Amino acid sequence: MAKHLKITLVKGLSGHIEAHRGTVRALGIHKTNHSVVHNDTPQIRGMIKSISYLLKVEEV
């Protein structure tokens, strides 16, 4: 069975560059402390890596 990642936005987006805000939107996260679950794919891992300072990631 495929692994899943629970991704939570832990910091606000105010003052961060537009590309990082776009990455958060692409992950489907809408506001601080909102969580989403995605399959563990290289594309999702790349998005997480680019904005890791804003996120908390757990394997589910």
C-alpha positions as CSV (number, residue, x, y, z in Angstrom):
1,M,0.0,0.0,0.0
2,A,1.2,3.5,-0.8
3,K,2.4,5.7,2.0
4,H,0.6,8.9,2.8
5,L,1.8,12.2,4.2
6,K,-0.2,14.5,6.5
7,I,1.0,18.0,5.8
8,T,0.1,20.9,8.1
9,L,0.8,24.6,7.6
10,V,2.3,25.8,10.9
11,K,3.4,29.4,9.9
12,G,1.4,32.1,8.2
13,L,2.1,33.2,4.7
14,S,2.3,36.9,5.3
15,G,5.5,38.4,4.0
16,H,6.7,35.3,2.1
17,I,7.4,35.2,-1.6
18,E,4.6,34.6,-4.0
19,A,6.1,31.3,-5.3
20,H,6.0,29.8,-1.8
21,R,2.4,31.0,-1.4
22,G,1.6,29.3,-4.7
23,T,3.2,26.0,-3.6
24,V,1.0,26.1,-0.4
25,R,-2.1,26.6,-2.6
26,A,-1.0,23.8,-4.9
27,L,-0.9,21.5,-1.9
28,G,-4.5,22.4,-1.1
29,I,-3.7,24.1,2.2
30,H,-5.9,27.1,2.9
31,K,-4.9,28.6,6.3
32,T,-2.6,28.1,9.3
33,N,-3.1,24.8,11.1
34,H,-5.0,23.3,8.2
35,S,-3.9,19.8,7.3
36,V,-4.1,17.8,4.1
37,V,-3.2,14.2,3.3
38,H,-1.3,13.4,0.0
39,N,0.3,10.3,-1.4
40,D,4.1,10.2,-0.9
41,T,5.3,11.0,-4.4
42,P,8.5,12.7,-5.6
43,Q,6.4,15.7,-6.8
44,I,4.9,16.2,-3.4
45,R,8.2,15.7,-1.6
46,G,9.7,18.4,-3.9
47,M,6.9,20.8,-2.9
48,I,7.5,20.0,0.7
49,K,11.2,20.5,0.4
50,S,10.8,24.0,-1.1
51,I,8.6,25.3,1.8
52,S,9.7,23.0,4.6
53,Y,10.2,25.9,7.0
54,L,6.4,26.5,6.8
55,L,5.2,23.0,7.3
56,K,5.0,20.0,9.7
57,V,5.0,16.7,7.9
58,E,4.0,13.3,9.3
59,E,3.8,9.9,7.7
60,V,0.4,8.3,8.0
